[in-house]
Structures are given as C-alpha cells and as structure tokens.
Amino acid sequence: MVGRSGNPTLNDNTFERDDFYGSHEPMTIGGTVNKAFMTLAILIGAAIVSWTMYFNGYSVGGLIIGGAIAGFILALIISFKPTTAPYLVPIYAIAEGLFVGALSANYEALYYGITLQAALLTMSVFIALLLAYKSRVIRATQNFRLGVFAATAGIALMYLLSFVLSFFGITVPYLHDNSLIGIIISLVIVVVAALNLVLDFDFIERGAEQGAPKYMEWYGAFGLMVTLVWLYLEMVRLLAKLRSRD
C-alpha cells in the first residue's frame, strides 16, 4: 500500500482505484520531477506578473482573492479527479502564482528583502529534506505519517476556525501576532509543512514503484507544489513576525 501523506492532495486512496493498474504507461520519478519543474516555472512566471503589476502601481487585491479562490477550486477538482491533473495543474499553477506573487509583493513593500529570504529558506529546506530522504536519514514510517497527518489536519482546522471567527470580529490568540508564543506557533507550522515534503517524496516514490499511470506524474507534481507554496507562505509569515519586532 502506498504510504499516507499529510498533504491532503496525496493520500492512500489516490493509488487504490481500480483503473490504475491496467495497461497504462507507468509513472516514473524522473517524469514527476520534470512535471514539478514545469509547474514551478509556470507558477513563478505568473507570480512575476502580479509582482510587477503591484510595483507598477496596479491594484492586485483582486488577484490575491481571485487567485486564492480559483486555486482552491482547481485543487479540489484535481484532488477528487486525478485524471484532470495534466490539464488543470498548469492552470492551477497560474492561479496560485498570481496569488503568491501579489501577496509576496505586499509583504515586500512592508519588509524589504523578505520574499527572497523566504524563497531561499524554502528551497534550502526542500533540498535538505530531499537529501535526508534519499539517504534514508529520515524515513516515512507509519507512525511518522500518522503524526504529520494529524498535525497537518489540526493546523488546517485552526486556520479554518480563525477564518470563520474573523467574520464575527474574533481573533484566535497568538496565531497572527508577533509575540513570542505567536512566533513559536509559526515555527511549529513551518516544521509541520516541511515534514509534509518527506511524505510527498515517499508517496511519489511508492507510486512509481507500484506502476501508477503516467498522468499521476502531474498529480505528484501538483502535490509537491501545494506543499511548497504552503511552506513558502508560512516562511514569509514567520519572517514578517520576526521583522516586525525590530
């Protein structure tokens, strides 16, 4: 059985459908890596567009809201219907890129250099965890998977609760402030987001070993992008909290 990933887009059920193990061309790790680079390039390209618009004086509030909503809807469709991944993942990358670029520009206007710092930290964590996984320093055991999955679900519920309560003028204590506890909370979320990468690597490797169909390369790339974007945004939030204490 393919190991469970804490990433909700990558889970056991994805590789357990009856139509997966027929006479399809199989998924490969190399193919997934190529798709991941393509998706990342599209996302970065879209992010540059919204970033440039912001610093040229255009309003990007609509891109933040629209990109987030479109990305969420596309993510749901891709998650429930992986066969759509080759067609919808590039569109998802555009929507998410516009959202990330516009949001990053807002943070950059407040704290010069913060987005470059967050991007470098995200890539450094990604490379470090990939090397640790490939050398088996970190292993995605069943208990490890369950722990990361539970932590990820808890964080998702906390963010959902914070979002709902915000409509009633209620703020979840410490979640968004720059107090010591708030910084520790952000640091814990960054760690959980990073550990999801280990489970994503394991999920993709097992999928390739079990001969999942070729379109799952796009789905695997999609899962990695979801985690990387989450990790990057949490890095930005953490750095913003630290910079705001100066």
Stockholm file with secondary structure:
# STOCKHOLM 1.0

chainA/1-246         MVGRSGNPTLNDNTFERDDFYGSHEPMTIGGTVNKAFMTLAILIGAAIVSWTMYFNGYSVGGLIIGGAIAGFILALIISFKPTTAPYLVPIYAIAEGLFVGALSANYEALYYGITLQAALLTMSVFIALLLAYKSRVIRATQNFRLGVFAATAGIALMYLLSFVLSFFGITVPYLHDNSLIGIIISLVIVVVAALNLVLDFDFIERGAEQGAPKYMEWYGAFGLMVTLVWLYLEMVRLLAKLRSRD
#=GR chainA/1-246 SS CCCCCSSTTSCGGGGCCGGGSSSCCBCCHHHHHHHHHHHHHHHHHHHHHHHHHHHTTCCCHHHHHHHHHHHHHHHHHHHHCGGGHHHHHHHHHHHHHHHHHHHHHHHHHHSTTHHHHHHHHHHHHHHHHHHHHHTTSSCCCHHHHHHHHHHHHHHHHHHHHHHHHHTTTCCCTTTSSCSHHHHHHHHHHHHHHHHHHHHHHHHHHHHHHTTCBTTHHHHHHHHHHHHHHHHHHHHHHHHHHHHTTC
#=GC SS_cons         CCCCCSSTTSCGGGGCCGGGSSSCCBCCHHHHHHHHHHHHHHHHHHHHHHHHHHHTTCCCHHHHHHHHHHHHHHHHHHHHCGGGHHHHHHHHHHHHHHHHHHHHHHHHHHSTTHHHHHHHHHHHHHHHHHHHHHTTSSCCCHHHHHHHHHHHHHHHHHHHHHHHHHTTTCCCTTTSSCSHHHHHHHHHHHHHHHHHHHHHHHHHHHHHHTTCBTTHHHHHHHHHHHHHHHHHHHHHHHHHHHHTTC
//
